[in-house]
């Protein structure tokens, strides 16, 4: 029989001062014995709420000093405080009850991230397409997106809304190839959306996993399980079916989406290899990436399109659309940064598998919303190709794990 007793839930604290152990609330003094309890002891046990037969589990203690007599006499003001619970209460149940609020809060936080990410991405694609329809200069549009995001983060750091990252030369050196790939992918995707429907661009961009596997296999020598290779069949087949049945097919738009896929694959590879172990992450990482990409893109945008073309196109767009055009440009620039910022922040909270599934669902929401808003004509076979490609992307994310 155990020498130490347990407490019921209400008297969950034991304290000791001049006596080694005593209850906080007044109660008769107990005499512990290894002999079977007498009837009188049983009656006393019921009155005091102390159970001898069950062991005591101590969950935390705030002070535990020496138990010798001299120490107790010298430290009468000190006390021993222990929190305990009965042995017949399941340990796991108590722990789970404590964990439930934090787990629920975490799930709620992830849900908010996903909903915000998808909503911001849908809004960006809508305004981006509106701008490109009226102002077909994707190089300047891409530059404005990066410039707006960079300005927003600089203001956040200056006003201490967000803490500025601590970077050094090695950080920016490692970030350079990532920024080059990011710049190419961003411009190529914008060029694609200036030539074809938003839905078609995202259908082709759903084939990014195929590029990731092929590049990793033939350039980096990595191998994958057979299910990963099999998942590429519906991805490639679905994209091909959607491309050949696209009513408004454009080769520049198609190649822009393909180049964007390849560039973003290299961006991920460079990021994993070069940025491993770097302290900057999440929101600040994407802010630094935007700033460096802006420095890379600006001279190329001036060389390819130039201020003269921009001035003519801007006046034409304002005459056709009116002041609303300025709002469209501002909205697409702001929402581009925000949706990317939220996606990078969510990477700190979720696993790569969950992120891949979220990215697949994001494309579905963008494709459906753009078809509805822009009244994009879709043939049944074209919709079938899009569904097959997206299903393949989902299967790839499952097989990759």
Legacy VTK file of the C-alpha trace (Angstrom):
# vtk DataFile Version 3.0
C-alpha trace
ASCII
DATASET POLYDATA
POINTS 401 float
0.000 0.000 0.000
1.340 3.420 -0.920
2.648 5.613 1.864
1.689 8.789 -0.033
-1.901 9.703 -0.568
-3.779 11.569 -3.311
-6.113 14.488 -3.178
-9.500 15.008 -4.736
-9.838 17.780 -7.307
-11.041 20.494 -4.939
-8.181 20.310 -2.380
-5.531 20.236 -5.144
-2.801 22.035 -3.163
-0.644 20.783 -0.294
1.421 23.197 1.787
3.925 22.728 4.537
5.419 25.173 6.947
6.317 24.325 10.521
4.929 20.882 9.875
6.327 19.093 6.870
2.956 18.479 5.182
-0.349 20.094 6.072
-3.464 20.968 4.118
-4.369 24.556 3.287
-7.906 24.120 4.626
-8.258 23.007 8.262
-8.489 19.254 8.550
-7.725 16.595 11.157
-4.141 15.397 11.246
-3.643 12.035 9.591
-1.411 9.281 10.864
-0.001 7.271 7.999
0.558 3.600 8.533
1.476 0.583 6.491
-1.208 -1.424 8.371
-4.706 -1.826 6.944
-6.910 1.177 7.705
-9.135 0.932 10.790
-12.817 1.851 10.699
-12.040 5.091 12.474
-9.451 5.897 9.861
-11.990 5.159 7.123
-14.426 7.614 8.683
-11.709 10.226 9.027
-10.684 9.641 5.402
-14.207 10.383 4.212
-14.379 13.589 6.248
-10.974 14.904 5.223
-11.128 13.969 1.550
-7.692 12.287 1.687
-7.442 8.868 0.082
-4.783 6.460 1.241
-5.322 3.721 -1.317
-4.557 5.843 -4.389
-1.086 7.198 -5.247
-0.467 10.914 -5.495
0.670 12.485 -8.788
2.482 15.777 -8.311
2.103 17.977 -11.380
4.190 20.970 -10.273
5.964 22.375 -7.247
6.833 25.959 -6.489
9.284 25.431 -3.607
11.004 22.472 -2.130
13.559 23.053 0.551
15.474 20.864 2.945
13.250 18.764 5.161
15.601 18.535 8.145
14.399 20.002 11.419
16.933 22.843 11.563
16.020 24.031 8.092
12.327 23.976 8.930
12.892 25.933 12.130
15.067 28.502 10.343
12.600 28.935 7.468
9.200 28.917 9.113
8.004 31.481 6.654
8.864 29.208 3.744
6.377 26.666 2.532
6.162 23.749 0.194
3.452 24.077 -2.437
2.567 21.153 -4.695
-0.261 20.792 -7.153
-1.666 17.306 -7.454
-4.522 15.270 -8.875
-6.055 11.896 -8.115
-4.671 8.726 -9.579
-8.085 7.711 -10.917
-8.094 10.750 -13.198
-6.503 9.759 -16.550
-3.223 11.567 -17.081
-3.695 11.866 -20.850
-7.155 13.330 -20.383
-5.788 16.105 -18.169
-3.013 16.861 -20.623
-5.356 16.848 -23.605
-7.718 19.252 -21.854
-4.832 21.643 -21.376
-3.747 21.307 -24.989
-7.179 21.654 -26.583
-7.326 25.469 -26.602
-3.875 25.821 -28.184
-4.627 23.216 -30.857
-7.944 24.859 -31.673
-6.259 28.254 -31.854
-3.599 26.868 -34.173
-6.182 25.347 -36.518
-8.117 28.599 -36.536
-4.948 30.521 -37.351
-4.122 28.199 -40.270
-7.685 28.481 -41.544
-7.464 32.267 -41.465
-4.140 32.122 -43.327
-5.618 29.913 -46.059
-8.816 31.947 -46.470
-6.833 35.204 -46.611
-4.285 33.738 -49.028
-6.941 32.508 -51.466
-9.035 35.675 -51.249
-6.054 37.983 -51.830
-4.865 35.864 -54.761
-8.284 35.924 -56.430
-8.553 39.697 -56.031
-5.023 40.211 -57.389
-5.657 38.098 -60.487
-8.877 39.947 -61.250
-7.353 43.420 -60.996
-4.148 42.325 -62.724
-6.133 41.092 -65.721
-8.211 44.303 -65.794
-5.007 46.371 -65.866
-3.388 44.239 -68.568
-6.493 44.392 -70.759
-6.403 48.190 -70.690
-2.638 48.648 -70.381
-0.790 45.746 -72.098
2.648 46.433 -70.659
3.486 43.463 -68.401
7.058 44.540 -67.671
5.946 47.821 -66.084
3.035 46.115 -64.333
5.426 43.578 -62.805
7.786 46.349 -61.731
5.002 48.315 -60.040
3.956 45.220 -58.087
7.444 44.731 -56.669
7.941 48.462 -56.046
4.681 48.761 -54.100
5.496 45.757 -51.928
9.002 47.045 -51.230
7.649 50.474 -50.250
5.037 48.920 -47.943
7.697 46.922 -46.095
10.105 49.863 -45.819
7.334 51.916 -44.204
6.491 49.010 -41.875
10.105 48.772 -40.755
10.492 52.548 -40.355
7.337 52.841 -38.237
8.225 49.644 -36.313
4.991 47.947 -37.329
7.238 45.053 -38.297
10.705 44.348 -36.959
13.414 44.930 -39.566
15.527 41.835 -40.313
19.190 41.654 -39.451
21.028 40.855 -42.669
24.611 40.779 -43.857
26.451 40.488 -47.157
26.309 36.685 -47.096
22.521 36.798 -46.825
22.114 39.015 -49.890
24.665 36.964 -51.790
22.686 33.782 -51.118
19.428 35.575 -51.975
20.635 36.811 -55.396
19.992 33.611 -57.436
16.635 33.232 -55.696
15.723 36.804 -56.696
16.810 36.249 -60.317
14.584 33.184 -60.629
11.733 34.963 -58.847
11.988 37.930 -61.219
11.879 35.735 -64.332
8.939 33.736 -63.006
6.999 36.851 -62.024
7.465 38.618 -65.375
6.779 35.466 -67.407
3.494 34.854 -65.570
2.427 38.480 -66.115
3.296 38.259 -69.824
1.206 35.091 -70.034
-1.837 36.729 -68.439
-1.530 39.686 -70.816
-1.990 37.323 -73.779
-4.414 34.602 -72.594
-7.221 34.105 -70.079
-6.360 33.990 -66.390
-7.866 30.515 -66.151
-5.632 29.179 -68.937
-2.479 30.610 -67.335
-3.278 28.923 -64.025
-4.138 25.626 -65.695
-0.678 25.585 -67.292
0.933 26.740 -64.038
-0.616 23.745 -62.274
1.984 21.711 -64.177
4.809 23.119 -62.020
5.275 19.792 -60.126
6.208 18.097 -63.404
8.998 20.630 -63.944
10.122 20.197 -60.346
10.488 16.423 -60.698
12.180 16.584 -64.106
14.682 19.256 -63.056
15.478 17.486 -59.785
15.881 14.138 -61.541
17.985 15.069 -64.567
19.920 18.109 -63.320
20.320 17.339 -59.616
20.285 13.536 -59.766
17.524 13.143 -57.180
15.246 10.118 -57.280
11.591 9.835 -56.318
9.209 6.983 -55.481
7.235 5.493 -58.357
3.912 7.111 -57.235
5.499 10.535 -57.775
6.361 9.715 -61.397
2.906 8.248 -61.974
1.264 11.420 -60.663
2.939 13.365 -63.488
0.842 11.546 -66.094
-2.461 13.295 -65.243
-0.629 16.600 -64.744
1.008 16.582 -68.170
-1.997 15.006 -69.870
-4.469 17.450 -68.324
-2.376 20.514 -69.229
-1.956 19.248 -72.806
-5.696 18.606 -73.165
-6.516 22.067 -71.812
-3.989 23.712 -74.146
-5.153 22.092 -77.394
-8.803 22.833 -76.615
-8.275 26.456 -75.490
-10.443 28.687 -77.675
-8.165 31.740 -77.340
-4.815 29.947 -77.464
-1.731 32.149 -77.790
1.796 30.785 -78.041
3.380 33.697 -76.154
0.883 33.248 -73.339
1.481 29.496 -73.255
5.284 29.853 -73.249
5.110 32.549 -70.572
3.295 30.183 -68.221
5.767 27.378 -69.001
8.788 29.628 -68.384
7.205 30.812 -65.147
6.881 27.193 -63.998
10.531 26.483 -64.733
11.733 29.703 -63.081
9.788 29.079 -59.886
11.187 25.545 -59.694
14.720 26.956 -59.744
13.671 29.615 -57.234
12.619 26.885 -54.812
15.821 24.921 -55.411
18.047 27.969 -54.857
16.048 28.930 -51.784
16.378 25.493 -50.173
20.104 25.232 -50.868
21.334 28.790 -50.463
19.039 30.066 -47.726
19.266 27.040 -45.440
20.195 28.117 -41.931
19.497 31.820 -42.557
17.686 33.603 -39.754
15.408 35.723 -41.975
12.121 34.079 -42.822
8.440 34.563 -43.502
7.292 38.115 -44.160
10.749 39.699 -43.983
12.222 37.073 -46.293
9.709 37.884 -49.007
10.244 41.624 -48.444
13.982 41.268 -49.052
13.259 39.074 -52.073
10.942 41.740 -53.527
13.488 44.522 -53.058
16.302 42.613 -54.725
13.996 41.505 -57.569
12.964 45.137 -58.082
16.600 46.172 -58.542
17.071 43.376 -61.078
13.859 43.991 -63.026
13.811 47.796 -63.334
16.598 48.221 -65.953
15.194 45.369 -68.067
11.682 46.848 -67.940
13.036 50.202 -69.150
14.989 48.508 -71.949
12.134 46.278 -73.182
9.214 48.743 -72.989
10.500 52.153 -71.929
8.954 55.393 -70.641
7.691 56.521 -74.055
5.548 53.421 -74.556
4.320 53.629 -70.966
3.248 57.281 -71.361
1.242 56.566 -74.534
-0.368 53.470 -73.047
-1.187 55.255 -69.783
-2.991 58.133 -71.543
-4.951 55.676 -73.690
-6.013 53.619 -70.658
-7.122 56.724 -68.739
-9.159 57.970 -71.712
-10.901 54.596 -72.058
-11.357 53.576 -68.409
-11.185 56.850 -66.539
-9.878 57.396 -62.983
-10.845 53.831 -62.053
-7.773 52.663 -63.953
-5.471 54.220 -61.342
-7.331 52.293 -58.622
-6.917 49.062 -60.624
-3.147 49.574 -60.861
-2.849 50.370 -57.148
-5.045 47.409 -56.175
-3.204 44.828 -58.272
0.146 46.059 -56.913
-0.938 45.994 -53.262
-2.753 42.670 -53.465
0.170 41.037 -55.255
2.437 41.779 -52.317
-0.146 40.879 -49.695
-1.026 37.462 -51.095
2.634 36.518 -51.475
3.395 37.830 -47.989
0.612 35.731 -46.449
1.745 32.625 -48.355
5.310 32.991 -47.035
3.995 33.608 -43.511
1.861 30.462 -43.709
4.963 28.399 -44.525
6.106 29.004 -40.939
2.871 27.519 -39.587
2.129 24.491 -41.782
3.883 21.525 -43.341
4.989 21.483 -47.020
2.250 18.927 -47.745
-0.471 21.167 -46.328
0.963 24.119 -48.239
0.918 22.136 -51.516
-2.706 21.163 -50.980
-3.557 24.770 -50.180
-1.790 25.929 -53.341
-3.824 23.448 -55.412
-7.072 24.685 -53.897
-5.957 28.264 -54.529
-5.633 27.574 -58.265
-9.111 26.073 -58.330
-10.574 29.191 -56.706
-8.710 31.488 -59.132
-9.752 29.489 -62.216
-13.427 29.326 -61.227
-13.675 32.972 -60.143
-11.918 34.290 -63.277
-14.187 32.256 -65.557
-17.257 33.693 -63.815
-16.073 37.326 -63.676
-14.585 37.575 -67.190
-17.199 35.283 -68.788
-14.452 33.121 -70.247
-15.870 30.605 -72.760
-14.975 27.074 -71.672
-15.621 23.892 -73.610
-16.425 20.708 -71.650
-13.259 18.993 -72.864
-11.233 22.050 -71.787
-12.753 21.907 -68.305
-11.995 18.181 -68.197
-8.336 18.836 -68.978
-8.147 21.429 -66.207
-9.748 19.036 -63.706
-7.344 16.233 -64.633
-4.303 18.499 -64.273
-5.411 19.797 -60.878
-6.194 16.271 -59.693
-2.687 15.214 -60.757
-1.227 18.100 -58.757
-3.121 16.929 -55.686
-1.929 13.332 -56.177
1.637 14.589 -56.583
1.472 16.465 -53.260
0.287 13.268 -51.571
2.868 10.989 -53.235
5.733 13.424 -52.590
5.359 12.889 -48.830
LINES 1 402
401 0 1 2 3 4 5 6 7 8 9 10 11 12 13 14 15 16 17 18 19 20 21 22 23 24 25 26 27 28 29 30 31 32 33 34 35 36 37 38 39 40 41 42 43 44 45 46 47 48 49 50 51 52 53 54 55 56 57 58 59 60 61 62 63 64 65 66 67 68 69 70 71 72 73 74 75 76 77 78 79 80 81 82 83 84 85 86 87 88 89 90 91 92 93 94 95 96 97 98 99 100 101 102 103 104 105 106 107 108 109 110 111 112 113 114 115 116 117 118 119 120 121 122 123 124 125 126 127 128 129 130 131 132 133 134 135 136 137 138 139 140 141 142 143 144 145 146 147 148 149 150 151 152 153 154 155 156 157 158 159 160 161 162 163 164 165 166 167 168 169 170 171 172 173 174 175 176 177 178 179 180 181 182 183 184 185 186 187 188 189 190 191 192 193 194 195 196 197 198 199 200 201 202 203 204 205 206 207 208 209 210 211 212 213 214 215 216 217 218 219 220 221 222 223 224 225 226 227 228 229 230 231 232 233 234 235 236 237 238 239 240 241 242 243 244 245 246 247 248 249 250 251 252 253 254 255 256 257 258 259 260 261 262 263 264 265 266 267 268 269 270 271 272 273 274 275 276 277 278 279 280 281 282 283 284 285 286 287 288 289 290 291 292 293 294 295 296 297 298 299 300 301 302 303 304 305 306 307 308 309 310 311 312 313 314 315 316 317 318 319 320 321 322 323 324 325 326 327 328 329 330 331 332 333 334 335 336 337 338 339 340 341 342 343 344 345 346 347 348 349 350 351 352 353 354 355 356 357 358 359 360 361 362 363 364 365 366 367 368 369 370 371 372 373 374 375 376 377 378 379 380 381 382 383 384 385 386 387 388 389 390 391 392 393 394 395 396 397 398 399 400
